Amino acid sequence: MPPENKMGLMPVNKLLINMSMPPMVSMLAAALYNIVDSIFVAKVSEDALTAVTLVFPVQMFMMAINVGVGVGLTSLISRRLGQKRQNDADSAATHGFVFAAVLWVLYTLFAIFLAGPFIQLFTGTQGHGAIFGMALTYCRIVMIGSGPFVFSVMTEKILQSTGNTFHPMLFNLIGIGTNTVFAPILIMGYLGAPALGVAGAGYAAVIGQSTGFAVAMYIFLSRKHAVKVSFKGFRLSLQTIRDILAVGIPSFVMQAMMPILISSLNKMLFSYASAVFVLGVYFRISTFVILPVIGMNQGALPIMGYNFGAKNRLRLMATYKSAFKVAMIIMVVGTAVFWLFPDRIMMLFSASPETLDIGVHALRAISLSWVPGAFVIISVGLFQALAHAMFALVISVVRQIGFILPLAYILLMHFGVNGAWYSYPLAEISALTLTALFMRRIYLKEIKGLPDGAPVEGRI
C-alpha cells in the first residue's frame, strides 16, 4: 500500500500555505506579465490594445477548456488517491495528456478557419482595417502556437492533484519570465530586434510557453511522482473520460461564461469611445487581484477532494474556511487599491483624458463585486472538489449571462457607459445568495455526516 499522502496528514495551516503559495505566486507573476505586456502594447497605439482585447475572449475560451479539463483531472486524481485507487489515478493522469493533444488540434483549426469571422463580429464594416489585421495576426500566432501551453497546463494539474504545487510554480515562473523578457523586445524592437507590435506580443507568448513546457517535461520525466503517466499498454477508458468530463464540462462552461460575457460586452460597448479599451485595462489589472485568489483555490481544491475521499470532515472544512479567510483579505485590499488609485492605474496605459474619465468610473464600480466574489470562488472550489461542478455551472450562468449582461444593457440605455459597470456588483449579490443555498444543501447532505477524521492541528 502506498504511503499516506501529506494531504491527509500535514496540519491544515501548514498544508494550505504549502500548496497554495506556489500557485498564488504563479498567478501573481502571470498577472504582472499581463500588465507589463499590455503597457507595451498600449504604447504602440490604443488601436493595438483594442485589437488584443478583441482576441482576449478567444484566449479566455481556450483557457476555459484547459482549466475545465484540468479541474476534472485534479478532482478525479485527488479523490482516487484519497480512496487508495492508485491504478485509476495513474490512468486518469495519462488521459490528461491525450486530452492535451486533441485540444491543440482543435485550437489550430479554429485559428485557421474561424478566427477571421470571429473578429469581424466586432469590427463590422471595419473588418479589413488596422484593428482587424492586428487582431487576426495575434489570434493566429497564440492559438497555433498553443501546444506547449496546453501540455504544461495538464502537467500542472496532474502534479497539483498529488499535492505537488512547487514544481508547477517553478516551470510557470520560468515561462512567464521568458515571456516578460521577450515581450518588450519584440513589441517595441529593442536590442536591434524588429518592432513587431502586436505580433511581437504573440511570438513572445509562444516562446515563453515553450520554455515553460520544456522545463515541465524535464521535471515530470526525471522525477518520481505520486502518479505516473505511461502509454505502455494504455487504452482509452470511457469511464475515466466520463469521470473527468463530469466535473470538467461544467467547469469549462463556467469558465467559458467569462469570454462569452467579454465578447458580448465588447459588442455592446464598441460604439462608445474608448469603452473597449477601458474594459481591456480592467480585465488585465483585475487579474492581479483575482488570480491570487484562484491560486489559493487551486491549492485548496485537491486538499478538499482528498479529505472528502478519505472521509475526514474536520480537515475538509478547516481547509475551506482558511482558504475563504485568505481570499477575503486579498479581495478587500484589491478593492481599496482600485478605489484609491484608479487614475494612476489608467495612466499606466497612456489613457487619453476621455478614456481616463471612463476608466476611473469602471475600476471603482466593478471592483465592488470582489468582496462577495471571495465567498463564491472558494465555495465553487469546494463544489468542484466534491464532484458537484453542476452547482458551480449554475452559479456562473446565472451571474454572468442571467444578470450581468441584461443589467449592463439596461444600465447602459438609462445611465450611459458609466452606469453599465455597476452590473457587476449587482450580479455578484445574486451569485452570493445562490452559492450560500447550494453550500447549505451540500453541507447537510454530504459533509455534516462524515466522520471527524484526523486532527486538524492548526488553522489560518
Beta strands, then each sheet from edge to edge (+ up, - down):
end
